[in-house]
Every structure is written in C-alpha cells, then in structure tokens.
Amino acid sequence: MFKILQKSFSVGSATADYPRISPRLAEQFRGCPEFDFEIWNDARPAAEACPTGAIALHDSDGVRRVTVDYGRCIYCGECEAASVDGAVRMTRKFELATTDRRDLVLTAEYTLHPDGTHAGLQVANGPVLEVPGKRIAEAIQSLLGRSLAIRQVDAGSCNGCEQEIVALNNPVHDIERFGIHFVASPRHADMLLVTGPVTRNMELALRKTWAATPDPKVVVAVGACGISGGIFGANYATMGGVDAVIPVDVYIPGCPPRPEALLHGILLALGKIRQRARSHPFQ
C-alpha cells in the first residue's frame, strides 16, 4: 500500500487541463478537413472519393454549387488525397460541436467551365472553425451550477464513439472534475448522449428513453453516424441520424469524436439546459 501511494505522489496528476488550455495531441492525430474554396478548381475528385457523400456537387445554368457537410464527414482524408490542387488539407481541429445542424454545412458557388472544372468563386459561406477552449473555460463556473447527469444511449453504433466516451472517465480527462457524471437510468438524467445511426430495432427504445428523461433535458448527437447516419446512412436497417427520431440540441462531429471534442459539446449543451431550466422553475 505504501509503495502504491509513493508511486502516485511521484507521478503526480495525469489529468489534462482542457478546456483551460489546448490539449496535447498525438503526432498521428487527424482532425477535420479544411477547404480553400478560392483555389479549388475541381471538386469532382474529392466528391467521388468521399465515402459518405459529405462533399456534394450540383450543376445548374453554368453554376456549380459545392456543399461540404461536416455532419457526414468521417475525417478519413480521402478528399485530401484526391485533390491535387492542394485546396483540401487535413487539420488537427476537432472543436466543431454546434447547436445548429446548419452550422456544419459549408457551401460555395462557382462559374462552371465546359470541361467540368470550375473557377470564379461567387459565394462561400459556412461556420468559422474556432478554438473555443478559453471561452468555455471562462463560462464553466456559470454553466455548472449543479451536477450534470448524462445517460448514454447506443442506438446502433460500431462502438468507436463508446470507446471515446469511456475515456472521459479515465484519469486523463476526468469529466467528473466538472461535476458531470453518467447515470444508469434516463429518469435520473439531464442529458442524453446518443451514438450511432438509429437502427430500426432501436427506434422505439430511443423514443421511450427520451420520453422517460425529465424536463429540462437536452439531446446530444455524437459522431457522424449520430448526426447524419454517417457511413451507414439511411437504409432498410437504419433510420439515419438521431434527429430523424427525436429532437437534437447539440451535434458533435467526428468519427469518432475525441474526448476533448465530446467535452466541448457537452459543455456547449449546458447553455441549453440553463435556458430550459428558466422555463421549468419546478426543476
């Protein structure tokens, strides 16, 4: 016992100080792709290589509309490999969680050339990818007025997201230092953390779980599958994203999202809980 205590004191704290400071990322870590619409001369190779349809093209009346949906992106890097003009590059950014699904969609319109390439960027819009760690850190005390109870629901995932969620409780990420803990019943939960495309076998169970969670409650869709169906999409066996079955308040992109991205999304959802708590004074 003495040797265990001695070792613990000599090692010190292993907990990362995120979100107060930026996390130390592994050299091989891959974040979301970034797109330089100004120099992107041909989006067709990237769109053809994308396994989930996150990059889509629509040609009409001499104009090409290019749409990039981070809610479908699995960060595979195929778009970067297919784009020889250097307009697409993989980054180490992961803090993309948002309360509005539309914020995960980038769009650009170009003049379409007869040879199928495009140029002359006309319109480009979409979310600004920022690193909100400091902003979240400043808001933690005001947002976490009480403990947050989370019920995690696997609606049909491959369990990749579950591995990252489990890591939230390890000594490195230690989510309980924020007063956030996981519970076994939706009746004790403030938040549902839902992973995977919703399988048709899990549709009713997810609806019942949502109904059993007391107000004010928020729902967080985790990963590309939870947002859009991801690599599975919507088919004979799956309903697609979580919002096809129950309302979603926060979307956390990634495949799977790393623990810091999950924590970022959970802290973002606390604002939703605060808003709803004001309208439910009995809670």
Salt bridges, closest charged atoms under 4 A:
ASP17 OD2 - ARG20 NH2 2.50
GLU34 OE1 - ARG89 NH2 2.74
GLU34 OE2 - LYS93 NZ 2.60
ASP42 OD2 - ARG44 NH2 2.85
ASP42 OD1 - ARG64 NH1 3.92
ASP59 OD1 - ARG64 NE 2.78
ASP69 OD2 - ARG72 NE 3.85
ASP69 OD2 - ARG101 NH2 2.80
ASP100 OD2 - ARG102 NH2 2.85
GLU109 OE2 - ARG65 NH1 2.94
GLU130 OE2 - ARG135 NH2 3.69
ASP190 OD1 - ARG146 NH2 3.20
GLU203 OE2 - ARG207 NH2 3.00
ASP249 OD1 - ARG276 NH2 2.20
GLU260 OE2 - HIS173 ND1 3.95
GLU260 OE1 - ARG258 NE 2.50
